[in-house]
Amino acid sequence: MYKEALRAAWAEINITNLDFNIKQIKEKVGTGKKITGIIKADAYGHGAVKVATVLRANGIDSFGVATLSEAIRLRKAGFILEEIILLGLTPEPYTDTIIEYRLTPVVCDFKSAEAISKAAQKANIIINGYIAIDTGMGRIGYDIENSASVDDIKMIQNLPGFKINGLFSHFATADSADKTYSVVQEQRFMVFYKKLVNANINIPCRTIANSAAIMELSSTHYEMVRPGIILYGCYPSNEVDKSQLKLRPVMSVKANIIQLKKVPAGNSISYGRKFTTRQDSLIATIPLGYSDGFPRPYSSKGKVIVNGVFAPIAGNICMDQCMIDVTHVPYARLGDEVTIMGKDGIYEILADDIAKSTETINYEILCAFGQRLPKVYVY
């Protein structure tokens, strides 16, 4: 139990493992490539300020976030000179905030770039930005099939106060075993890039490589890569070749038993009475529920680890608590540590395991656990 957490449930963030993963990624990418650490969604639940600090200590001074509030938090935490890229589009009314905090926007229309240009000139500064193109994700970005897109970008290049830092796109299926569509996207990216070059548009940096592409599509690393999920010790999917990169999970989730109760056979546990004891049982309660990111679909089919032994979840997971059957756990006691995600003895529960049981992805599991649970950093 960590008293500073102010509750008997917490997310444990292993900085040694984070440091290990960063070094593995740097070795995989090699020298001469810029790395932008993706720390949106509070670094996938791991704590953006702390993760950014570790990234900076490893020589990485470019961060990718999703929102202005995420970017501002980093600036206020002391990341003054680092590049902070706004990976999504920022509506024009917030242009002054980009200027105030010297952020790096992504744009895909002239009007947005022009607004930034005007605000930058007023502040007597230059804002660097990335041009987003849609190569097949169907999300933000210029239409690369529209010839007017090149003309638009040409006009952006001529705007005072706005400097094109690079060309940005995103893979849709790089984490699939079949890389056919990713190759198509790569080709589209390069065809459009060459159109820009032929139009005398300077593109200092190309970036399309996400975590999966870092692992398996080295030809797409170009000048900059953007690792996300692999920073945190999880693989983008079970279809990637995991031998390409050795990783260590960074987040564990733990709680303490706050009550032990002997329950006779034939008694129901939790909401909906979905679970009934088949024998005289010892039921433990832990102060962690679906509002902490423990997915409710994991109820009655999930498991945790207590004293090095698997223990099943008993009944529906509640908002702030859940019950586990510790009948067969040796020496189960009040206050014992329960591992919801992580390793205890010879057993381990991964974010992938919880994701598979609840029909989602490991990204969602990490982000959910990181929202309300206090974070405890260990080395």
N, C-alpha and C positions, 0 to 999 in steps of 0.2 A: 504494500500500500504506500502511495506517495501522498503525504499530508498536504503538500503544496498544490496537489490537484483538486483539493477540496471535495472530492467524492471518491468512492471506491470503484471507479471504472475510468479507464484512461487509454489513450493511444500512445504507445511507446515507439519513439522514432530513433532508430539506430544510426547515428551519424557516421560511425565507422563503416557501415555497409553502404551508406550514401556515398561516402568518399571513395570506396572501392568501385562502385558502379561508374562514377564519373571518370575514374582513371581507366577503366575498361573501355569506356566509350571513346575517350581521347586516343587510346592505343588503336582502337578499331578504325577511327577516322584518319589518324595520321597527322603529321605536321602540315601546316599551311592551310588548314581549313578552319574557318570560323565556326564556333559552336554557340548557338543560342539555346540556353536552357529554358524549357517551357515550364513555367511555374504559375500558370493560371489556376483558378479554383483553389487558391491557397496552396499551391504546389501539390495538386491532387490530394489535398487533405493533410499534407505533411508539415505545413507552415511555411509560407512563401519567404518570409524574412529570414528565417533560419536556413532554408535551403539556398537562398540567394547568397547568404554569407559563405556557405560551404562552396558553392560554385565559384564565387569570387576568389576564395582562397586557392582554388585550383586553376586560376588564370582565365576563368570564363566571366566576361563582363558584358554580356548581352543576354537579356531576359525577354521571354515572350509571355504576355498576359492577355486576358480577354476583355477586360473592362478598364475604364478610367479609374475607378475606385481602387482596383488592384494595383495599378501603376502609381497612383498617388501615395498609397500606403508604403510602397517601396521607397519612393523619394523621401517621404517623411521619416523613414527608418534609417536614412543616411546614405542611400544609394543615389548619389547626386550626379556623378559623371557617367555612370553606366548607361548603355543603350537599353531602353525599355520599349519594346515593340508592341503596339496595340494590334493583336492578330485579327480582331474583328473590325468592322467599319464603325467609325465614330460619327454620329450625326452632326451636321453643321453647327447647330447651336452650342456645341461643346468645344468648338475650335479654340476659344480663348484658353481653355483648360490645357489643351495640348501645348499651347505656347508657354503658358505659365510654368508648366512642369517639364518643358523641353522633352516631350515624348516623341516617339517615332511612329507615325501613323501608317496604316495600309490604306491605299486609295484605289478606286477603280472607276473614277469619273472626273472629268475636268472641273466641274463645279466645286467639288469638295477640295480638290487641290488648290483651286483659285482662292477659296475662302481661307485656307491655311496660309497661302502666299501673302494675302493682304494683311492678315493678322501678324505674320512674321515680320513683314516690312515695318509695320507700325511699332513693333517691339525691337526693331533693328537687330534681328537674329536670322539665322538660316535653320530651317527645320528639314531634317532628313526624313525621307519616306520611302515606302516600298510600293511598287505597282503590283496589284493582285490580278492574276489572270485565271480564268476557269478552263482547265484542261480536261475536265471530265468529272469533277466532283459535284457539279450542279449547284455550287454554293456561291460565295462572293467571287467577284473577279470580272475583268473585261471579257467580252465575247471574242475569242481568238479567230472566229470565222468571219467577223465583221471587219472589213477593211478600214472602216472609220476608226477602229480602236487604235491603230498605229498613229493616225493623224492626231487623235486625242492626246496620246502619250507624248507626241512631238510637241504639242502646245504646252503640256505640263513641264516638259524639260526647259522650256523657255521662260517659265514663271520665275520672277525674282523672289528670293526668300524661301524657295522650296527646291530641295535637291533630291533627285532620284537616287536612292541608295542601292536599290536592287529590284529584281523581278521575283515575284512570290507566287507559288501555287501549292496545291495540296493533293496528295494521292488519295484515291477512294478505296483501293483494294490492295495496297502494298502488303498488308498483313495476311493475305490469302496465299495458299500454296501455288495457285495458278497466277503467274505474274504477267499474263498476256495483256490485260487492261492497263497495268502499270507501265508496261513498255509503250503502249499506245500513248499514254499520258506524257511519258518522257519525250517521245517523238514530237508530240504536239507542242510541248514546252520549248523544245529546241528550234522547231520551225518558226514559232512566233518570235523567239529571241533573235534569230537571224534576220527576221523582218525588221526588227527594231534596230539592229546593228546596221543593216543596209540603208535604213532611214537616218543614219548618223545620230542615233539616240544612244547615249552612253549608259550602259548597265554594268556598274562595277561588281555587283554581286547577284548570283543566281541561287535561289533556295526553293527546294521542293521536298527534300529528304526528311521524312519523319522517322520515328523510331524503327519501324519495320524496314524502311529503305536504308537506314544506316546499317542495319544488320545484313541485308541481302541484295541491295541494289547500289553497289559502290559507284557505278557510272553516273548516278544522280546526286552524288555528294556536292559536286560543283564547288562554289566558294564558301557555302555555309550550310550546315545541317541543323536540325531542330529536334533534339531528343526530348521526349516527354516521359511516357510510361516506363521506359527502360532506366531512367534516372532512379526510379523508385523500386527497382528490383523485380518488376513484373514484365512479362513478355507481351507484345501487342496482341498475340493470339496463340492458339495451340497449333496453328498451321505454319508458323515460321520455324526456321531451322535454329533451334535453341543452342546448338553447338557453336554458332557464330559469335556468341557473346555470353560470357559467364556473368551472372548477376546474383545479387543477394537481396532478399526482401528487406525493405527499410522499415515498414510499419508492422507492429504487432498490436493487438488489442487485448486488453486484460481487464479483469475485475476481481473483486473479492466476494466471497460468500458472505451475505449479510444475515441470512437465516437458514437454519437447518430444521426440518420438520419430519417427524415420523408419520407417514400416511398409510393407513390400513388398505388392504386390497379392496378394489371396487370403488375407490373415490376418484372423482374427476379433478383435473388441474387446469386452471386458467379459463379465460373467456371461451364461451361456446361449448365447453365440456368436450373438447375433441380428444382429450387424452384421459384415459382411466387407468389407474394402477392395477396391474395384474397380480401383484403380490404385495405384501407389506413392504413399503418402500421408504427410502430416505430421500427427501426432496429438498434441494437447495435453491435459494433465491439469490440472484445477482442483480445489481442495480444498473442494468443496461437493457435498452429496448429499441424499438424501431425508430424512435426519435433520435437515437444515437447512431443510426446507420445500420443497425442489425436488422436485416430484411425480414419482414413478417412471413413471406413465403418459405422461409427457412424453418418455420415452426414445425415441431414434431418429426422432422426428417433430418435436421441438422444435428451437429454435435460440437462439444467443446472438449478441452483437455483439463483434467483436474489431477494433480499429483502424478502426472505422467501416464494417466489412463483416460481413454475416451469416455465421455459421459453424454448421453443423448439429451436433447432439449425436450422438456415435458410440457406439452400443450402449446397454445398460441403465445407467441412473443408479444408482450404488452408494450405500451408506449415507453415506459421508463424502466421496466423490469422484465425478467424472464426467469423461468424455473427450469432446473435441470435435475435429472435423476442420477443421484450419486450412490445408489444402493450398493453397487459393486466397486466403488472407489475405496481403496484401503485407507483407513484413518482420515476420512473426510471430516474436517473441522470448520467451525465458524472462523471466518477470516482467511481461509485458504485462497490462494491465487488461482484464478480460472483463466485459461488461455482461450480466447474466442477466435483469434487469428494469430498465428505465429507458431513457435516451436516450444515443446516442453518434453524433455527426455528424448525418446526415440520417435515421438510422433509430432507431426506438423500439420497445421491447417493453413492453406494458402488462400489468398484472395480469389484465385482461380477456382478453388474448391467451392467456396461459398457462391461465387458467380454461377458456376455450373449447376448447382442445386437450385438456384433461384432464377435460372434462365436469363441471366444478364451478363455483363462483362466486368472484368476486374477493375477497370477504370471507375465504374460506378460504385463498386464496393469501397474502394479507397476514398473517393470523394465523400461518400456518405458518412463513413466512420470519422472523417476528419472535421466534420462540421461542428458538432456540439461537444464531443469528448475533449477533455483537457489533454494537451500534448505534453509528454515527458520525454526529454531528450537524453539519450544514453550514449556512451562511447565505448 
